């Protein structure tokens, strides 16, 4: 695997880890009736998911650049 693809996979994984943490916080705040805090964490989690998706797409492109042309 290219270093470029590996770095994108690593970044996607890190962003998804952050997203999961924010979703857990959103659930905790929602259960406590703190809906503004829950919404904040849910929105932040969504941002991390968007970034993770971009890195995942970039990883595929890096794979294709390295291995797709023979």
PyMOL commands that set and color helices and strands:
alter all, ss='L'
color gray80, all
select helices_A, chain A and resi 3-31+35-68
alter helices_A, ss='H'
color red, helices_A
deselect
rebuild
show_as cartoon
